[in-house]
Amino acid sequence: MAVATAVTPHPKTPRAAQAPTDVTVVDPALVRRAVKAAALGNAMEWFDFGVYSYIAVTLGKVFFPSGSPTAQLLSTFGAFAAAFLVRPLGGMVFGPLGDRVGRQKVLAVTMIMMAAGTFAIGLIPSYASIGVGAPLLLLAARLVQGFSTGGEYAGASTFIAEYAPDRKRGFFGSWLEFGTLAGYICGAGLVTLMTALLSSADLLSWGWRIPFLIAGPMGVIGLYLRLRLEETPAFAAQVEKAEARRPKVPLREMVAGQWKALLVCMGLVLVFNVTDYMLLSYMPSYLTSELKYDETHGLLVVLGVMALMMIVQPFAGALSDRVGRRPVIAAGCAGFLLLSVPALLLIRQGSLLAVALGMGALGLLLVCFTAAMPAALPALFPTRVRYGSLSIGFNVSVSLFGGTTPLVVTALIGATGNMMMPAYYMMAAAVVGGFAVWRMAESAGRPLPGSAPAVEGREAR
């Protein structure tokens, strides 16, 4: 387990030049196990949450019957966006709770809630069976998903960041998004397989339920993994500092006391999530509903892009440890600002090669965020309020901008007829993200605020 040791400076060393006396020495095997368990649990959560996007066209026909495919898609993405509206509430509950009772316990609860909400979707009767009750039940299940997700990403990234040694926090943090991509790939792969093997009638009748019903057993596995985790060294030290009492932090301190860091966090999360949901959640539906692209081939392209991102992800995380978080995130912002239009023009050509090249370019730019953000965001806040402040800032930004991306872009295209709206939206997000990068402090290779320096056991020797 993690051990906090006292490192005594040489007696002749001037006080001003002495290093901090407390250093957290972490067993490398324990770090890997913590990262693995958090990433696997995250993969299962995002399989549940992401599969909704991949089967959105079919869900529109099942729950929102209408003569207009665009209206169906808008209704489906409206339910998708509704889950994001309750994420700040989830963040306000789970974040402070994570700072009070511990990261591990809260992450176990979010796992249970997400699995239950997703499993429930697979049991809802269709609109043809119970009428308006069907979309209302779908909305209720989505709200449960959104509430639980309010404590998920901030908790998982905080957990990994507080376990990782300072010199490798970017590398270990990148595995969190590796897990997210793995969950997305499993979700997209299953939907692709179903659309290839099932007839349209079977998919509408019962096939769409399969991905949601799988959430039950997956949730049990994820819960088991998270219950085996130990609490992070930083939180354990915080509790010990509070004389063995659970620290109680007012919500006002998490917001008003951290308002500058919260604004930077929201700007970084905006560009991260707008581009993420645009590429991984909206683009499959864009290819199918707006460009009339074959549904199976569109999902296969997205699968290939995510597989490419997974390969690059750990290397980009390690790069952020070497050159810093700011240069990596800034490169992603500049890339989206300059290449969004050319990439979308390639995608709009419609050929498999052009779509793959355009999506691949956007995917590689997105890696700049997925690799660096899990380490950069927790470093914005001190240990005492890290989970709570990050949950609030992250979820408010996602709710207002990230999760609404499919809905807003679909509505903009419907209102203007301009098929380039996805590119313009990503460019605007890149401008906001660039300003946030300019205001953030570099955190690579440095201790987390409020925590002692963290090293691996071999580094301490």
C-alpha positions in Angstrom: 0.0 0.0 0.0 1.0 3.7 -0.2 3.3 4.8 2.6 4.0 8.3 3.7 7.6 8.6 4.8 9.6 11.3 6.5 12.6 12.4 4.4 15.0 14.2 6.6 17.2 16.9 4.9 20.9 17.3 5.6 21.4 19.4 8.8 23.6 21.9 6.9 21.1 22.5 4.2 19.6 26.0 4.5 15.9 26.0 5.6 14.8 27.8 2.4 16.4 25.1 0.2 15.1 22.1 2.1 12.6 19.8 0.4 9.3 19.1 2.0 9.7 16.6 4.8 6.7 14.3 3.8 6.9 12.3 0.7 4.3 9.7 -0.4 6.1 6.6 -1.6 3.7 4.4 -3.5 4.1 0.7 -4.4 4.3 0.5 -8.3 2.2 -2.7 -8.2 -0.5 -0.9 -6.2 -0.5 2.1 -8.6 -1.0 -0.2 -11.6 -3.8 -2.1 -9.8 -5.6 1.1 -8.8 -5.3 2.5 -12.3 -6.5 -0.7 -13.9 -9.5 -1.0 -11.7 -10.5 2.6 -12.1 -10.1 2.4 -15.9 -12.0 -0.8 -16.2 -14.9 0.5 -14.1 -14.9 3.7 -16.2 -15.0 1.6 -19.4 -18.1 -0.2 -18.1 -19.8 3.0 -17.1 -19.1 4.6 -20.5 -20.3 1.5 -22.4 -23.6 2.0 -20.6 -23.7 5.8 -21.3 -22.3 5.7 -24.8 -24.3 2.9 -26.3 -27.3 5.2 -26.3 -25.6 7.4 -28.9 -24.8 4.6 -31.2 -28.3 3.3 -31.5 -30.0 6.8 -31.4 -31.6 6.5 -34.8 -33.3 3.2 -33.8 -34.3 4.6 -30.4 -36.0 7.6 -32.2 -38.2 5.2 -34.1 -39.1 3.1 -31.0 -39.8 6.0 -28.5 -40.6 9.0 -30.7 -42.7 8.1 -33.7 -42.9 10.9 -36.2 -42.9 11.4 -39.9 -39.6 13.4 -39.8 -36.3 11.5 -39.2 -34.8 14.8 -38.0 -37.6 15.3 -35.5 -37.0 11.8 -34.2 -33.3 12.4 -33.9 -33.9 15.7 -32.1 -36.2 14.0 -29.6 -33.7 11.2 -29.0 -30.8 13.6 -28.5 -33.1 15.7 -26.3 -33.4 12.8 -23.9 -29.6 12.4 -24.3 -29.1 16.0 -23.3 -31.5 15.8 -20.4 -29.2 13.4 -18.6 -26.5 16.1 -18.8 -28.8 18.7 -17.2 -28.8 16.7 -13.9 -25.1 16.0 -13.9 -24.3 19.2 -11.9 -26.8 17.9 -9.3 -25.0 14.6 -9.2 -21.7 16.5 -9.0 -22.9 18.6 -6.1 -24.0 15.4 -4.2 -21.2 13.0 -5.0 -18.3 15.5 -5.2 -18.6 16.8 -1.6 -19.4 13.3 -0.5 -16.2 12.0 -2.1 -14.2 14.7 -0.2 -15.9 13.6 3.0 -16.2 9.8 3.1 -13.7 8.9 0.4 -13.2 8.5 -3.3 -13.5 4.7 -3.4 -17.0 4.5 -1.7 -18.5 7.1 -4.0 -17.2 5.5 -7.1 -18.8 2.2 -6.1 -22.2 4.0 -5.7 -22.0 5.7 -9.1 -21.2 2.3 -10.6 -24.4 0.8 -9.2 -26.6 3.7 -10.3 -25.3 3.8 -13.8 -25.8 0.0 -14.3 -29.3 0.2 -12.9 -30.3 3.1 -15.1 -29.0 1.5 -18.2 -30.5 -1.9 -17.5 -33.9 -0.2 -16.9 -33.8 1.2 -20.5 -33.7 -2.3 -21.9 -36.9 -3.1 -20.1 -39.0 -0.1 -21.2 -42.0 -1.0 -23.5 -42.1 0.8 -26.8 -44.3 3.8 -27.7 -46.5 1.5 -29.7 -47.2 -0.5 -26.5 -47.8 2.1 -23.8 -47.9 5.4 -25.6 -46.4 8.6 -24.0 -45.4 6.6 -21.0 -42.5 5.1 -23.0 -40.5 8.3 -23.6 -41.3 9.4 -20.1 -39.8 6.2 -18.6 -36.8 6.6 -21.0 -36.3 10.1 -19.7 -36.4 8.9 -16.1 -33.8 6.3 -16.8 -31.6 8.8 -18.5 -31.8 11.1 -15.5 -30.6 8.3 -13.2 -27.7 7.8 -15.6 -26.9 11.5 -15.7 -27.1 11.9 -11.9 -24.6 9.0 -11.3 -22.3 10.2 -14.0 -22.1 13.5 -12.1 -19.7 11.8 -9.7 -18.0 9.4 -12.1 -15.3 11.2 -14.2 -14.2 13.6 -11.5 -14.0 10.8 -9.0 -12.1 8.4 -11.3 -9.6 11.1 -12.5 -9.1 12.3 -8.9 -8.5 8.7 -7.8 -5.9 8.0 -10.4 -4.2 11.4 -10.0 -3.9 11.0 -6.2 -2.4 7.5 -6.6 0.0 8.3 -9.5 3.6 9.5 -8.9 4.3 13.1 -9.9 6.6 12.2 -12.8 4.1 9.8 -14.4 0.7 11.3 -13.6 0.0 12.0 -17.3 0.9 8.5 -18.4 -1.3 6.8 -15.7 -4.1 9.3 -16.1 -4.3 8.6 -19.8 -5.4 5.1 -19.0 -8.7 6.5 -17.7 -9.6 7.7 -21.2 -8.2 4.5 -22.6 -10.9 2.8 -20.5 -13.5 5.2 -21.8 -12.5 4.5 -25.4 -12.6 0.8 -24.7 -16.2 1.2 -23.4 -17.2 3.2 -26.4 -15.6 0.6 -28.7 -17.5 -2.3 -27.0 -20.7 -0.3 -27.3 -20.2 0.7 -30.9 -18.9 -2.8 -31.8 -22.0 -4.4 -30.4 -24.4 -2.0 -32.2 -22.5 -2.6 -35.4 -22.7 -6.3 -35.0 -26.5 -6.1 -34.4 -27.1 -3.8 -37.3 -25.2 -6.2 -39.6 -26.8 -9.4 -38.4 -30.4 -8.4 -37.6 -33.1 -7.2 -39.9 -34.5 -3.7 -39.4 -37.7 -5.2 -38.1 -35.9 -7.4 -35.5 -33.7 -4.4 -34.5 -36.8 -2.3 -33.9 -38.7 -5.1 -32.2 -36.2 -6.5 -29.7 -32.6 -6.2 -30.9 -32.1 -2.6 -29.6 -32.6 -3.9 -26.0 -29.6 -6.1 -26.0 -26.8 -3.5 -25.3 -28.8 -2.1 -22.4 -29.6 -5.4 -20.8 -25.9 -6.3 -20.8 -25.4 -3.5 -18.3 -26.7 -5.6 -15.4 -23.9 -8.2 -15.3 -21.3 -5.6 -16.3 -22.3 -3.4 -13.4 -21.7 -6.3 -10.9 -18.2 -6.8 -12.3 -17.4 -3.1 -12.1 -18.7 -2.9 -8.6 -16.5 -5.9 -7.5 -13.4 -4.1 -9.0 -14.1 -0.9 -7.3 -14.8 -2.4 -3.9 -11.4 -4.0 -4.0 -9.7 -0.6 -4.3 -8.0 1.1 -1.4 -8.4 4.7 -0.5 -6.0 7.1 -2.1 -2.9 8.2 -0.1 -3.8 11.9 -0.5 -7.3 11.5 1.0 -6.0 9.2 3.8 -3.4 11.9 4.7 -6.1 14.6 4.6 -8.2 12.5 7.0 -5.3 12.0 9.3 -4.5 15.7 9.2 -8.1 16.3 10.4 -7.4 14.2 13.5 -9.0 11.1 12.2 -12.3 12.8 11.5 -13.9 12.9 8.1 -13.2 16.5 6.8 -16.4 18.4 6.1 -16.0 21.1 3.4 -18.8 23.6 2.8 -20.1 23.8 -0.7 -19.4 27.5 -0.7 -15.7 26.8 -0.2 -15.7 24.5 -3.2 -17.2 27.2 -5.4 -16.5 30.7 -4.2 -13.1 29.7 -2.7 -12.0 28.1 -6.1 -13.7 30.4 -8.6 -10.7 31.1 -10.7 -9.7 27.5 -11.0 -13.4 26.6 -11.7 -13.5 29.0 -14.7 -10.3 27.5 -16.1 -11.7 24.0 -15.5 -14.9 24.8 -17.3 -13.1 26.2 -20.3 -10.8 23.1 -20.6 -13.8 20.8 -20.1 -15.8 22.7 -22.8 -13.3 22.1 -25.6 -12.6 18.6 -24.3 -16.2 17.5 -24.3 -17.6 19.4 -27.3 -15.0 17.8 -29.5 -15.4 14.4 -27.8 -19.1 14.2 -28.1 -19.0 15.6 -31.6 -16.7 12.9 -32.8 -17.7 9.9 -30.8 -21.4 10.4 -30.2 -22.8 12.7 -32.9 -20.8 11.8 -35.9 -22.3 8.3 -36.4 -25.8 9.8 -36.5 -24.5 12.7 -38.7 -23.2 10.2 -41.2 -26.5 8.3 -41.2 -29.2 10.9 -40.9 -27.6 14.0 -42.6 -25.3 12.5 -45.2 -27.4 9.3 -45.8 -24.3 7.2 -45.2 -24.6 3.5 -44.6 -25.2 2.9 -40.9 -22.9 -0.1 -40.5 -20.0 1.4 -42.4 -20.3 4.7 -40.5 -20.0 2.8 -37.1 -17.1 0.8 -38.5 -15.2 4.0 -39.3 -15.9 5.3 -35.8 -14.6 2.0 -34.3 -11.4 2.4 -36.3 -10.9 5.9 -35.2 -11.3 4.9 -31.5 -8.9 2.0 -31.9 -6.4 4.4 -33.4 -6.9 6.8 -30.4 -6.4 3.9 -27.9 -3.1 3.0 -29.5 -1.8 6.6 -29.3 -3.3 7.4 -25.9 -0.6 6.2 -23.5 2.2 7.7 -25.6 0.4 11.1 -25.6 0.0 10.8 -21.8 3.7 10.1 -21.4 4.5 13.0 -23.7 2.5 15.3 -21.4 4.7 14.2 -18.6 7.8 15.2 -20.6 6.8 18.5 -22.3 3.9 19.5 -20.0 0.1 19.5 -20.1 -0.2 23.0 -21.5 1.7 22.4 -24.8 -0.2 19.1 -25.5 -3.7 20.7 -24.8 -2.7 23.9 -26.7 -1.7 21.7 -29.7 -5.2 20.1 -29.7 -6.9 23.5 -29.6 -4.8 24.9 -32.4 -5.5 21.7 -34.5 -9.3 21.9 -34.1 -9.2 25.6 -34.9 -7.3 25.1 -38.2 -8.4 21.6 -39.3 -12.1 21.2 -38.4 -13.3 22.6 -41.7 -10.9 20.6 -43.9 -11.6 17.5 -41.9 -15.4 17.9 -42.3 -15.1 18.6 -46.0 -13.3 15.3 -46.3 -16.0 13.6 -44.4 -18.7 15.1 -46.5 -17.2 13.7 -49.7 -18.7 10.4 -48.6 -16.2 7.9 -49.8 -14.9 5.5 -47.2 -11.3 6.7 -47.5 -12.3 10.4 -47.2 -14.5 9.8 -44.2 -11.8 7.7 -42.5 -9.1 10.3 -43.2 -11.3 13.2 -41.9 -12.4 11.3 -38.8 -8.9 10.0 -38.1 -7.5 13.5 -38.2 -10.1 14.7 -35.7 -9.5 11.6 -33.5 -5.8 12.3 -33.3 -6.4 15.9 -32.3 -8.9 14.7 -29.6 -6.1 12.5 -28.1 -4.4 15.7 -27.1 -7.3 16.2 -24.6 -8.1 12.6 -23.7 -4.4 12.0 -22.8 -3.7 15.2 -20.8 -7.0 16.2 -19.2 -7.2 13.4 -16.6 -4.0 14.6 -15.1 -4.5 18.4 -15.7 -8.0 18.8 -14.3 -7.4 17.3 -10.8 -4.2 19.4 -10.5 -6.3 22.6 -10.6 -7.7 22.0 -7.0 -6.3 21.2 -3.6 -6.9 17.8 -2.0 -9.4 19.2 0.6 -11.9 20.2 -2.2 -10.6 18.3 -5.2 -13.4 15.9 -5.8 -16.1 18.4 -5.1 -14.8 21.4 -7.0 -13.8 19.2 -10.0 -17.2 17.5 -10.0 -19.0 20.9 -10.0 -16.8 22.6 -12.6 -16.7 19.5 -14.9 -20.4 18.7 -14.8 -21.6 22.3 -15.2 -19.5 22.7 -18.3 -20.5 19.3 -19.7 -24.1 20.0 -19.1 -24.1 23.4 -20.8 -21.9 22.6 -23.7 -20.7 19.0 -24.0 -23.8 16.9 -23.6 -25.9 19.4 -25.6 -23.6 19.2 -28.6 -25.6 16.6 -30.6 -28.9 18.4 -29.9 -27.5 21.9 -30.6 -25.7 20.9 -33.8 -28.7 19.0 -35.1 -30.9 22.0 -34.5 -28.5 24.4 -36.1 -28.3 22.2 -39.2 -32.1 22.0 -39.3 -32.5 25.8 -38.9 -29.8 26.9 -41.3 -29.4 24.0 -43.7 -25.6 24.5 -43.3 -23.9 21.0 -43.1 -20.7 22.6 -41.9 -22.1 23.5 -38.5 -20.2 20.7 -36.7 -16.9 22.2 -37.8 -17.8 25.7 -36.8 -19.0 24.5 -33.4 -15.6 22.7 -32.8 -13.7 25.8 -33.8 -15.6 28.0 -31.4 -14.9 25.5 -28.6 -11.2 25.5 -29.5 -11.0 29.3 -29.0 -12.5 29.0 -25.5 -10.1 26.1 -24.7 -7.1 28.0 -25.9 -7.9 30.9 -23.6 -8.3 28.4 -20.7 -4.9 26.9 -21.5 -3.4 30.3 -21.4 -4.7 30.9 -17.9 -3.8 27.5 -16.4 -0.6 26.7 -14.6 1.7 23.9 -15.6 1.3 20.9 -13.4 3.5 18.2 -15.0 6.1 16.7 -12.7 4.8 18.6 -9.7 2.9 17.5 -6.6 -0.9 18.0 -6.5 -1.9 21.1 -4.6 -2.3 20.3 -0.9 -0.5 17.0 -1.3 3.0 15.8 -0.5 5.3 14.9 -3.4 4.5 11.4 -4.6 7.1 9.0 -5.9 7.2 5.3 -6.8 9.0 3.0 -4.5 11.9 2.6 -6.9 12.3 6.4 -7.2 12.6 6.7 -3.4 15.4 4.2 -3.4 
